Amino acid sequence: MYHSPALLNESIEGLSVNPEGIYVDVTYGGGGHSIEILKKLTKGKLIGFDQDEDAIKNNNLKDQRFELINDNFKFLKNNLKLIGIDKVDGIIADLGISSHQIDVPERGFSTRYDAELDLRMDRSNGETAKDIINTYTAEQLKKIFSEYGELKQAYKIAITIDSKRKSKAINTIYQLKEAIQHLSQRGKENKFFAQVFQALRIEVNDELKALKELLIQANDVLKYNGRLVVISYHSLEDRLVKNYMKSGNFEGLINKDFYGNIISPFKVISKKPIIPTIEEVENNNRSRSAKLRIAQKI
C-alpha cells in the first residue's frame, strides 16, 4: 500500500458494509480502502477501478473476492455490466492523486521536482500538460486557470505563458514555474503553483466531466439503501458532489413534490462534510484539504 488514505476509518464506516454485499472502489490507488472493505466482507465481492497502469502493476491484493479493472471510473456502468453486475451495495471514491503519483517525478504531479509537463492519470492516451501549455490559445489558458485553478490573475498567467513560449517552448515543470514565478504573491508561492497545476491536471484528465459521469452512473447502479461515499480535495469537486447528493443535479437546484418533499435520488447522511482531525493532518499532511460526503440511495 502506497500510503494511508485520508479519512480512512470515517469513509469505511460511511460505506456501512454488508458482509455479503457487492462494493466498488472506483479509485483503487494503493489499495488502502479496498483492504479495509475486504476485511468486512464474507461472501461479498469487491470491484476496484484504476486508470493508472502503475496502480495495476503494483497491486498486491490477491483475494478471490476482489477484481481490479484498468479503466476510468466514468466507464463504471459498462464495466460492471461486462462482468455481470447490475446493482451494487456501495461505491467509494477518493478523488485525490495517490502518493505514488506525487512521488514519481516523471509523472509531473509534484512541483518539487523537475520533469516534463505530463500530469496524465492514464499515460496511455490523451494530451499532456506540455501540449496544453504550448498549443492552447491565451484565451483557452485563461479559461482553465480561472475556472479550474480559481486564480484571480488567470489572464496575466495566460498572456505571460503565450509571450514566453513564442521564443522557446515551455516543456518542463521548472520552465513553467520560472515563466510565471513573478506573478505569485510573496510567501504564497506554493499555493499559487498548486492552483496552476491543479487547473492543468483537471484539464488534462477531464476530471470534472468524469466525476459527473461517475455520480450519474452511481445513481443508476446503486441498490435501494446503497451508500455513496466520496472524498474530494478542492471546492470544484466538493460542490459537484454536494449538489448532486442533495438535489440530484449539479447546480443544486431543489425540486419538491406536491407535499413539499425534496425530489432527489439520495438521502444525505453527512449534512456537513466530514474533515480530518488535527491528529490525522499532523500524521498525513496530504489529508488537510480532504472532505468526505456520504449519501444513501432512496
Secondary structure, DSSP 8 states (H G I E B T S, - for coil): --S--TTHHHHHHHHT--TT-EEEES--TTSHHHHHHHHH-SS-EEEEE-S-HHHHHT-----TTEEEE-S-GGGHHHHHHHTT---EEEEEEE-S--HHHHH-GGG---TTS--BS---SSTTSS--HHHHHHHS-HHHHHHHHHHTS--TTHHHHHHHHHHHHHHS---BHHHHHHHHGGGS-TT-HHHHHHHHHHHHHHHHHTHHHHHHHHHHHHHHHEEEEEEEEEEESSHHHHHHHHHHHHHSSTT----B-TTS-B--SEEES-SS-B---HHHHHH-GGGTT-EEEEEEE-
